[in-house]
């Protein structure tokens, strides 16, 4: 009987982890409106990862009764820190000095918190770069997002909108004229900047949010779109594969950590 209980313990915890992975992916699909994509290895793309971060409270609420309070508090705090870090990390702007200092502190605190509270996590190359190199890069060059793929895409979009204003015999000449104009505008006086700046003002906070129950912008008031049965089944299959992979990887990671801990004790 004792041997059976010793076996049932790890098996029940493993099954609980598998069940939560399935619950989590269903929650992300229904509440957060994201799903794994085939072209990204069955994982979530970057834009969806930001969406998950914006709805991290939903994920934390689902986990609240399933782990110890200490682990839950550390997990919730890690999400809070990461939500600050990722906004600095990906913005295609020059970051102010005080925000750069806060970024350095947040990255160190987040990685230390994860490693201390969840010791089975390894310091991956990305976490190492985030803690040891990203703050140095940010302080030296003033931005990280400007030098990433998102920054290049943002500049490409701006050039695509304004290239027609700068004629040239070749694409290279038009790009050069565009860059010269930007360089001159940066050093121009307040009168020139005012004349060339966008005339459309940003709307007040909350102006585009639905406030009335009958507003058509609410999801429940929008007309139902036809559903493709084959596409629905395919999405369900992808979600199941993601949940299975997450459960399998977590079991392997924690199992290896426990084995190394036992070996160190012996």
One Martini backbone bead per residue (centre of mass of N, CA, C, O) as a GRO file, in nm:
protein
  266
    1UNK     BB    1   0.058   0.063  -0.021
    2UNK     BB    2   0.300   0.254   0.001
    3UNK     BB    3   0.394   0.215  -0.290
    4UNK     BB    4   0.133   0.319  -0.422
    5UNK     BB    5   0.144   0.608  -0.300
    6UNK     BB    6   0.420   0.688  -0.423
    7UNK     BB    7   0.312   0.668  -0.717
    8UNK     BB    8   0.050   0.847  -0.708
    9UNK     BB    9   0.171   1.121  -0.649
   10UNK     BB   10   0.325   1.190  -0.918
   11UNK     BB   11   0.084   1.118  -1.103
   12UNK     BB   12  -0.116   1.333  -0.996
   13UNK     BB   13   0.065   1.579  -1.058
   14UNK     BB   14   0.094   1.526  -1.358
   15UNK     BB   15  -0.212   1.539  -1.418
   16UNK     BB   16  -0.253   1.827  -1.315
   17UNK     BB   17  -0.065   1.959  -1.523
   18UNK     BB   18  -0.218   1.862  -1.774
   19UNK     BB   19  -0.491   1.993  -1.703
   20UNK     BB   20  -0.387   2.288  -1.689
   21UNK     BB   21  -0.285   2.313  -1.977
   22UNK     BB   22  -0.568   2.277  -2.100
   23UNK     BB   23  -0.700   2.513  -1.947
   24UNK     BB   24  -0.511   2.739  -2.046
   25UNK     BB   25  -0.560   2.721  -2.356
   26UNK     BB   26  -0.865   2.772  -2.329
   27UNK     BB   27  -0.842   3.048  -2.193
   28UNK     BB   28  -0.679   3.189  -2.419
   29UNK     BB   29  -0.903   3.149  -2.633
   30UNK     BB   30  -1.162   3.276  -2.481
   31UNK     BB   31  -1.037   3.538  -2.321
   32UNK     BB   32  -0.770   3.637  -2.497
   33UNK     BB   33  -0.762   3.552  -2.807
   34UNK     BB   34  -0.552   3.308  -2.847
   35UNK     BB   35  -0.319   3.106  -3.057
   36UNK     BB   36  -0.160   2.870  -3.191
   37UNK     BB   37   0.094   2.846  -3.449
   38UNK     BB   38   0.228   2.678  -3.709
   39UNK     BB   39   0.460   2.890  -3.817
   40UNK     BB   40   0.561   2.881  -3.483
   41UNK     BB   41   0.575   2.579  -3.374
   42UNK     BB   42   0.299   2.588  -3.197
   43UNK     BB   43   0.307   2.881  -3.097
   44UNK     BB   44   0.331   3.202  -2.988
   45UNK     BB   45   0.329   3.500  -3.095
   46UNK     BB   46   0.438   3.808  -3.013
   47UNK     BB   47   0.162   3.950  -3.005
   48UNK     BB   48   0.031   3.737  -2.813
   49UNK     BB   49   0.226   3.777  -2.576
   50UNK     BB   50   0.128   4.064  -2.519
   51UNK     BB   51  -0.167   3.990  -2.467
   52UNK     BB   52  -0.110   3.808  -2.226
   53UNK     BB   53   0.020   4.030  -2.054
   54UNK     BB   54  -0.244   4.210  -2.045
   55UNK     BB   55  -0.388   3.917  -1.919
   56UNK     BB   56  -0.242   3.802  -1.653
   57UNK     BB   57  -0.479   3.795  -1.447
   58UNK     BB   58  -0.618   3.547  -1.571
   59UNK     BB   59  -0.389   3.346  -1.523
   60UNK     BB   60  -0.361   3.386  -1.216
   61UNK     BB   61  -0.652   3.306  -1.139
   62UNK     BB   62  -0.625   3.005  -1.243
   63UNK     BB   63  -0.371   2.945  -1.027
   64UNK     BB   64  -0.443   3.008  -0.726
   65UNK     BB   65  -0.563   2.703  -0.627
   66UNK     BB   66  -0.288   2.520  -0.737
   67UNK     BB   67  -0.089   2.671  -0.544
   68UNK     BB   68   0.110   2.816  -0.355
   69UNK     BB   69   0.139   3.127  -0.220
   70UNK     BB   70   0.437   3.175  -0.283
   71UNK     BB   71   0.424   3.102  -0.586
   72UNK     BB   72   0.201   3.300  -0.662
   73UNK     BB   73   0.340   3.565  -0.579
   74UNK     BB   74   0.587   3.529  -0.764
   75UNK     BB   75   0.430   3.507  -1.031
   76UNK     BB   76   0.280   3.780  -1.017
   77UNK     BB   77   0.536   3.956  -0.996
   78UNK     BB   78   0.669   3.867  -1.259
   79UNK     BB   79   0.449   3.981  -1.440
   80UNK     BB   80   0.472   4.276  -1.350
   81UNK     BB   81   0.766   4.316  -1.439
   82UNK     BB   82   0.741   4.222  -1.736
   83UNK     BB   83   0.537   4.444  -1.827
   84UNK     BB   84   0.757   4.663  -1.804
   85UNK     BB   85   0.990   4.549  -1.972
   86UNK     BB   86   0.846   4.507  -2.254
   87UNK     BB   87   0.790   4.809  -2.311
   88UNK     BB   88   1.090   4.889  -2.327
   89UNK     BB   89   1.199   4.667  -2.524
   90UNK     BB   90   0.978   4.741  -2.786
   91UNK     BB   91   1.013   5.033  -2.817
   92UNK     BB   92   1.033   5.277  -3.095
   93UNK     BB   93   1.241   5.450  -2.896
   94UNK     BB   94   1.375   5.680  -2.691
   95UNK     BB   95   1.486   5.623  -2.379
   96UNK     BB   96   1.476   5.732  -2.085
   97UNK     BB   97   1.687   5.737  -1.819
   98UNK     BB   98   1.492   5.642  -1.592
   99UNK     BB   99   1.389   5.392  -1.750
  100UNK     BB  100   1.663   5.252  -1.780
  101UNK     BB  101   1.710   5.212  -1.477
  102UNK     BB  102   1.452   5.044  -1.430
  103UNK     BB  103   1.525   4.818  -1.627
  104UNK     BB  104   1.773   4.713  -1.480
  105UNK     BB  105   1.627   4.643  -1.215
  106UNK     BB  106   1.401   4.457  -1.328
  107UNK     BB  107   1.574   4.235  -1.460
  108UNK     BB  108   1.721   4.144  -1.205
  109UNK     BB  109   1.469   4.081  -1.033
  110UNK     BB  110   1.329   3.876  -1.218
  111UNK     BB  111   1.553   3.661  -1.245
  112UNK     BB  112   1.593   3.619  -0.940
  113UNK     BB  113   1.302   3.539  -0.876
  114UNK     BB  114   1.281   3.290  -1.058
  115UNK     BB  115   1.526   3.133  -0.941
  116UNK     BB  116   1.433   3.132  -0.638
  117UNK     BB  117   1.123   3.025  -0.678
  118UNK     BB  118   1.225   2.848  -0.955
  119UNK     BB  119   1.487   2.631  -0.960
  120UNK     BB  120   1.416   2.462  -1.234
  121UNK     BB  121   1.507   2.699  -1.378
  122UNK     BB  122   1.684   2.806  -1.642
  123UNK     BB  123   1.942   2.998  -1.782
  124UNK     BB  124   1.888   3.131  -2.053
  125UNK     BB  125   2.003   3.318  -2.309
  126UNK     BB  126   1.776   3.529  -2.282
  127UNK     BB  127   1.808   3.587  -1.978
  128UNK     BB  128   2.101   3.670  -1.993
  129UNK     BB  129   2.063   3.909  -2.185
  130UNK     BB  130   1.854   4.064  -2.015
  131UNK     BB  131   2.047   4.101  -1.761
  132UNK     BB  132   2.355   4.162  -1.896
  133UNK     BB  133   2.294   4.329  -2.191
  134UNK     BB  134   2.040   4.507  -2.232
  135UNK     BB  135   2.110   4.748  -2.043
  136UNK     BB  136   2.371   4.827  -2.188
  137UNK     BB  137   2.246   4.881  -2.464
  138UNK     BB  138   2.040   5.094  -2.375
  139UNK     BB  139   2.248   5.302  -2.254
  140UNK     BB  140   2.418   5.336  -2.519
  141UNK     BB  141   2.163   5.363  -2.754
  142UNK     BB  142   1.853   5.421  -2.617
  143UNK     BB  143   1.767   5.138  -2.760
  144UNK     BB  144   1.601   4.831  -2.878
  145UNK     BB  145   1.361   4.853  -3.082
  146UNK     BB  146   1.523   5.005  -3.312
  147UNK     BB  147   1.713   4.721  -3.353
  148UNK     BB  148   1.479   4.561  -3.436
  149UNK     BB  149   1.235   4.435  -3.626
  150UNK     BB  150   1.018   4.638  -3.541
  151UNK     BB  151   1.182   4.891  -3.611
  152UNK     BB  152   1.217   4.835  -3.912
  153UNK     BB  153   0.914   4.822  -3.976
  154UNK     BB  154   0.848   5.109  -3.887
  155UNK     BB  155   1.039   5.254  -4.088
  156UNK     BB  156   0.919   5.128  -4.341
  157UNK     BB  157   0.635   5.246  -4.304
  158UNK     BB  158   0.720   5.544  -4.309
  159UNK     BB  159   0.848   5.537  -4.588
  160UNK     BB  160   0.598   5.436  -4.748
  161UNK     BB  161   0.427   5.703  -4.680
  162UNK     BB  162   0.677   5.928  -4.778
  163UNK     BB  163   0.827   5.869  -5.056
  164UNK     BB  164   0.653   6.048  -5.255
  165UNK     BB  165   0.793   6.326  -5.149
  166UNK     BB  166   1.078   6.179  -5.266
  167UNK     BB  167   1.216   6.208  -5.543
  168UNK     BB  168   1.371   5.960  -5.775
  169UNK     BB  169   1.542   5.748  -5.983
  170UNK     BB  170   1.576   5.577  -5.721
  171UNK     BB  171   1.534   5.417  -5.428
  172UNK     BB  172   1.792   5.525  -5.298
  173UNK     BB  173   1.737   5.829  -5.344
  174UNK     BB  174   1.472   5.840  -5.185
  175UNK     BB  175   1.591   5.744  -4.916
  176UNK     BB  176   1.802   5.969  -4.888
  177UNK     BB  177   1.600   6.205  -4.887
  178UNK     BB  178   1.444   6.113  -4.641
  179UNK     BB  179   1.687   6.116  -4.439
  180UNK     BB  180   1.761   6.415  -4.475
  181UNK     BB  181   1.492   6.531  -4.379
  182UNK     BB  182   1.507   6.409  -4.096
  183UNK     BB  183   1.773   6.542  -4.010
  184UNK     BB  184   1.671   6.836  -4.046
  185UNK     BB  185   1.420   6.824  -3.863
  186UNK     BB  186   1.570   6.767  -3.596
  187UNK     BB  187   1.718   7.072  -3.626
  188UNK     BB  188   1.477   7.230  -3.625
  189UNK     BB  189   1.257   7.448  -3.558
  190UNK     BB  190   0.951   7.504  -3.419
  191UNK     BB  191   0.810   7.600  -3.683
  192UNK     BB  192   0.876   7.351  -3.860
  193UNK     BB  193   0.767   7.129  -3.677
  194UNK     BB  194   0.475   7.233  -3.675
  195UNK     BB  195   0.428   7.219  -3.988
  196UNK     BB  196   0.518   6.889  -4.003
  197UNK     BB  197   0.328   6.793  -3.815
  198UNK     BB  198   0.079   6.627  -3.706
  199UNK     BB  199  -0.271   6.721  -3.694
  200UNK     BB  200  -0.360   6.480  -3.542
  201UNK     BB  201  -0.519   6.409  -3.257
  202UNK     BB  202  -0.544   6.255  -2.978
  203UNK     BB  203  -0.745   6.085  -2.798
  204UNK     BB  204  -0.903   6.038  -2.537
  205UNK     BB  205  -0.930   5.856  -2.270
  206UNK     BB  206  -1.176   5.617  -2.366
  207UNK     BB  207  -1.318   5.703  -2.643
  208UNK     BB  208  -1.311   5.390  -2.782
  209UNK     BB  209  -1.493   5.284  -2.568
  210UNK     BB  210  -1.734   5.090  -2.446
  211UNK     BB  211  -2.034   5.206  -2.245
  212UNK     BB  212  -2.268   5.054  -2.373
  213UNK     BB  213  -2.462   4.773  -2.398
  214UNK     BB  214  -2.538   4.829  -2.724
  215UNK     BB  215  -2.265   4.824  -2.831
  216UNK     BB  216  -2.103   4.709  -3.125
  217UNK     BB  217  -1.810   4.672  -2.990
  218UNK     BB  218  -1.914   4.446  -2.853
  219UNK     BB  219  -1.888   4.114  -2.867
  220UNK     BB  220  -2.194   4.035  -2.798
  221UNK     BB  221  -2.305   4.246  -3.042
  222UNK     BB  222  -2.187   4.094  -3.257
  223UNK     BB  223  -2.206   3.933  -3.531
  224UNK     BB  224  -2.218   3.624  -3.642
  225UNK     BB  225  -1.986   3.418  -3.773
  226UNK     BB  226  -1.897   3.196  -3.977
  227UNK     BB  227  -1.816   2.850  -3.921
  228UNK     BB  228  -1.546   2.642  -3.962
  229UNK     BB  229  -1.514   2.319  -3.890
  230UNK     BB  230  -1.222   2.254  -3.979
  231UNK     BB  231  -1.090   2.496  -3.830
  232UNK     BB  232  -1.181   2.417  -3.546
  233UNK     BB  233  -1.039   2.140  -3.535
  234UNK     BB  234  -0.755   2.249  -3.587
  235UNK     BB  235  -0.739   2.433  -3.336
  236UNK     BB  236  -0.784   2.209  -3.127
  237UNK     BB  237  -0.534   2.047  -3.204
  238UNK     BB  238  -0.324   2.269  -3.140
  239UNK     BB  239  -0.396   2.301  -2.842
  240UNK     BB  240  -0.337   2.010  -2.760
  241UNK     BB  241  -0.040   2.009  -2.845
  242UNK     BB  242   0.052   2.237  -2.660
  243UNK     BB  243  -0.032   2.110  -2.388
  244UNK     BB  244   0.137   1.852  -2.417
  245UNK     BB  245   0.415   1.991  -2.445
  246UNK     BB  246   0.412   2.144  -2.177
  247UNK     BB  247   0.375   1.900  -1.990
  248UNK     BB  248   0.626   1.742  -2.085
  249UNK     BB  249   0.842   1.963  -2.026
  250UNK     BB  250   0.780   2.004  -1.724
  251UNK     BB  251   0.830   1.713  -1.634
  252UNK     BB  252   1.125   1.701  -1.726
  253UNK     BB  253   1.239   1.943  -1.568
  254UNK     BB  254   1.150   1.863  -1.277
  255UNK     BB  255   1.271   1.579  -1.280
  256UNK     BB  256   1.568   1.670  -1.314
  257UNK     BB  257   1.578   1.842  -1.057
  258UNK     BB  258   1.513   1.617  -0.850
  259UNK     BB  259   1.748   1.435  -0.921
  260UNK     BB  260   1.975   1.638  -0.855
  261UNK     BB  261   1.892   1.677  -0.559
  262UNK     BB  262   1.928   1.386  -0.466
  263UNK     BB  263   2.228   1.359  -0.550
  264UNK     BB  264   2.331   1.587  -0.362
  265UNK     BB  265   2.244   1.455  -0.093
  266UNK     BB  266   2.396   1.175  -0.140
   0.00000   0.00000   0.00000
